[in-house]
C-alpha cells in the first residue's frame, strides 16, 4: 500500500474516540519493527521523522526510499503516513519535495503572527501535494533537535487562529514534555485541552511527549479530542535496555553473536513490544 496522508486516519480516530500512534524512526530496525507491528495489529500508523533523524539516516529521500521499499516488500496493507516531526519551514519544503505524505510545521517559537503567516503558506503547498499538515501552538517542554520548550500551556484563542487556517491537525502544549518526565511534573492540563477542543471543534488534536504519561491521563486526553499521540523516548529506552542485556549476558561472544543482525534483534523485538502496548492503550488495534 502506498503512503497516505494522516488526515483521514485521524478524522476517523477523533470520531471513534481512539488515537493513532506516531512512532519516530531512527533506522531500518525501527522502521521495520513499527510497520510489522502495525500490520500484525491491523492498526493505522504514523512514522515520525525528526530533522535530526532524517539527516542521520542519509537524508529525506533516503528515508522515503526505505519506507516505500518496506511497504512493498513486507506487503504492508494498513494505512501508513510518513510525517516530518517538529519541522522548520525549510525542512517542511524539503520533505514535500522528497515525497513525505505528511509534515509538521513547528512555528511555536515564533510570534503568533509569524506562526500564522508561515502556516498559511504551507497550507497551500500541502494541498497541492495531497499531504496533511500539523501545526503547533504553545511549546512542548523538553528538548527536540535543539528546540527547547518549558511545557507552556497553549492559548486556546491562538489555537483557534491556527486551526482556522486549514491545517489538518493541531499540536497544543498542555503541560506535556519530550523525553522523561521529572518527578515534580504537574500532569496534563485537561482544563486547557477542553478549552482548546471547544474552540477547534472536530479538528484532531495531537499529544506530543507520549512517553511517561500515565495511562489514565492518556485515556482522558483521548476523550477530550486527542487523536494522535507521539512516542519516541519509550522505544529508545526499550531498545537500549534489550541491547545492553545482550552484551551483559555475553551473547556477542558466543558463535557468531557479533553479527549486527543478531546484536540488533533483541532491540528490534523490544520496539515491537512497546509499539504493540501503545497501540492497545491508544485503542487503534483493529482500526485499519
Beta strands, then each sheet from edge to edge (+ up, - down):
strand 1: 20-24
strand 2: 45-50
strand 3: 80-87
strand 4: 102-105
strand 5: 132-137
strand 6: 142-144
strand 7: 147-149
strand 8: 169-172
strand 9: 204-207
strand 10: 226-231
sheet 1: 1+ 2+ 3+ 4+ 5+ 8+ 9+ 10+ 1+
sheet 2: 6+ 7-
end
